[in-house]
Amino acid sequence: MTEILIVEDEHNISNLIKMALSSHSEYSCDCAFDGEQGADMIEKKHYDLILLDIMMPKINGFELMEYIKNYDIPVIFITAKNNTNDKVKGLKLGADDYITKPFDISELLARVEAVLRRYNKTATHINIDGDIDINTESRVVTKNGQPVDLTLKEYEILMLFIKNKNIALYRETIYERVWEESYMGDTRTVDLHIQRLRKKLDLKDKIQSVYKVGYRYVE
């Protein structure tokens, strides 16, 4: 499990980020609402990544960044301060990336994934439904400890569902993300792969059909 600390004094933004990250089963998120609380939490728990606001009470993000450097934890600044001098200062202090508010949540997720990959901190094991384990390095999937033979497309569909838990995905979205080509209206390809995936992993109740849309993986 990849542990992420969000240090952000605006509760609505903090909750939005936590909700988006926590929808991915490989991420676990904690929140601190000022720099002092953030420092306390860093002392007590190991984190793989910190998302850090700049303008905060008690200790600002730049000051906290000086403290974080002692722990060798990657940091992404998230802030409304969008002038070049602030960005340069943040990067010179050791931040790995810098994203300004307002931001698109998909862009934030992509930047989080990129930084974690750079530090080799991405989760290598994901557990779903209690008895299914996915090794993301070897792409080996086991159920109750026994290997399950998934095709490449079945594996990629499974990972797409895990990264979009509780979200209804259109068939065309699934097809274009997994097959990486334009969707031409052939629903049988997607449907057949999902039928086999359900059967192999006994996920009929988890991978649900959504009328006139496609499918949704329900946690």
URMOCOR-V900772 format. One record per pair of residues at least 12 apart in sequence whose C-alpha atoms are under 10 Angstrom apart, sorted by the first residue. I is the first residue (numbers start at 1). J is the second residue. Records with the same first field share a line. If there is no record, write none. Layout:
I: J, J
This chain:
1: 25, 26, 27, 28, 48, 121, 122, 123, 124, 125, 126, 127
2: 25, 26, 27, 28, 29, 47, 48, 49, 116, 121, 122, 123, 124
3: 26, 27, 28, 29, 30, 45, 46, 47, 48, 49, 50, 121, 122, 123
4: 18, 21, 22, 27, 28, 29, 30, 31, 46, 47, 48, 49, 50, 51, 75, 112
5: 18, 28, 29, 30, 31, 32, 38, 41, 42, 45, 46, 47, 48, 49, 50, 51, 52, 75
6: 18, 29, 30, 31, 32, 33, 38, 49, 50, 51, 52, 53, 76, 78
7: 30, 31, 32, 33, 34, 35, 36, 37, 38, 39, 41, 50, 51, 52, 53, 54, 56, 61, 64, 77, 78
8: 31, 32, 33, 34, 35, 38, 51, 52, 53, 54, 55, 56, 57, 61, 78, 79
9: 31, 32, 33, 34, 35, 52, 53, 54, 55, 56, 57
10: 33, 34, 53, 56
11: 31, 32, 33
13: 101, 102
14: 30, 31, 32, 33, 51, 53
15: 30, 31
16: 105
17: 29, 31, 51, 105, 108, 109
18: 30, 31
20: 105, 106, 108, 109, 164
21: 105, 108, 109, 112, 163
22: 163, 165
23: 162, 163, 164, 165, 166, 167, 219
24: 109, 126, 159, 161, 162, 163, 164, 165
25: 123, 126, 127, 128, 162, 163, 164, 165, 219
26: 122, 123, 124, 125, 126, 127, 162, 163
27: 48, 122, 123, 126
28: 47
29: 47, 49, 50
30: 47, 50
31: 50, 51
32: 52
33: 53, 56, 57
34: 52, 53, 54, 55, 56, 57, 58, 59, 60, 61, 64
35: 52, 53, 54, 55, 56, 57, 58, 59, 60, 61, 62, 63, 64, 65
36: 56, 57, 58, 59, 60, 64
37: 57, 58, 59
38: 50, 52, 59, 61, 64, 68
39: 59, 64, 65, 67, 68
42: 67, 68, 71, 73
43: 68, 71
46: 71, 73
47: 71, 72, 73, 74
48: 72, 73, 74, 75, 116, 119, 120, 121, 122
49: 72, 73, 74, 75, 76, 96, 112, 115, 116, 119, 121
50: 65, 68, 73, 74, 75, 76, 77, 95, 112
51: 74, 75, 76, 77, 78, 79, 95, 97, 98, 99, 108, 112
52: 64, 65, 75, 76, 77, 78, 79, 95, 98, 99
53: 76, 77, 78, 79, 80, 81, 98, 99, 100, 101
54: 77, 78, 79, 80, 81, 86, 90
55: 78, 79, 80, 81
61: 77, 78, 79, 90
62: 77, 86, 89, 90, 93, 95
63: 93
65: 77, 90, 93, 94, 95
66: 93, 94
68: 93, 94, 95
69: 93, 94, 95
72: 94
73: 94, 95, 96, 119
74: 94, 95, 96, 97, 112, 115, 116, 118, 119, 121
75: 90, 91, 94, 95, 96, 97, 98, 112, 115
76: 90, 91, 94, 95, 96, 97, 98, 99, 108, 111, 112, 115
77: 90, 91, 95, 96, 97, 98, 99, 100
78: 97, 98, 99, 100, 101, 102, 103, 108
79: 98, 99, 100, 101, 102, 103
80: 99, 100, 101, 102, 103
81: 99, 100, 101
82: 98, 99, 100, 101
83: 100
86: 98
87: 99, 100
96: 111, 112, 114, 115, 118
97: 111, 112, 114, 115
98: 111
99: 111
122: 136, 137
123: 135, 136, 137
124: 136, 137, 138, 139
125: 137, 138, 139, 140, 141
126: 141, 159, 162
127: 141, 142, 143, 162
128: 143, 162, 219
129: 143, 201, 202, 203, 206, 218, 219
130: 143, 144
131: 143, 144, 145, 146, 201
132: 144, 145, 146, 147, 148, 201, 202
133: 145, 146, 147
134: 147, 155, 158, 159
136: 159
139: 152, 155, 156
140: 155
141: 155, 201
142: 201
143: 200, 201, 202
148: 200, 201
149: 197, 200, 201
150: 196, 197, 200, 201
151: 193, 196, 197
152: 178
153: 175, 178, 179, 190, 193, 194, 197
154: 178, 190, 192, 193, 194, 195, 196, 197, 198, 200
155: 178, 193, 197
156: 174, 177, 178, 179
157: 174, 175, 177, 178, 179, 190, 193, 194, 197
158: 194, 197, 198, 207, 217
159: 178
160: 174, 177, 178, 217
161: 174, 207, 215, 216, 217, 218
162: 216, 217, 218, 219
163: 217
164: 216, 217, 218
165: 206, 207, 216, 217, 218, 219
166: 206, 207, 208, 215, 216, 217, 218, 219
167: 215, 216, 217, 218
168: 208, 209, 210, 211, 213, 214, 215, 216, 217, 218
169: 209, 210, 213, 214, 215, 216, 217
170: 210, 212, 213, 214, 215, 216
171: 183, 185, 186, 187, 188, 189, 190, 191, 210, 212, 213, 214, 215
172: 184, 185, 186, 187, 190, 213, 214
173: 213, 214
174: 190, 214, 215
175: 187, 189, 190
178: 190
187: 214
190: 214, 215
191: 209, 214, 215
194: 207, 209, 215
195: 207
203: 217, 218
204: 217
205: 217, 218, 219
206: 218, 219
207: 219
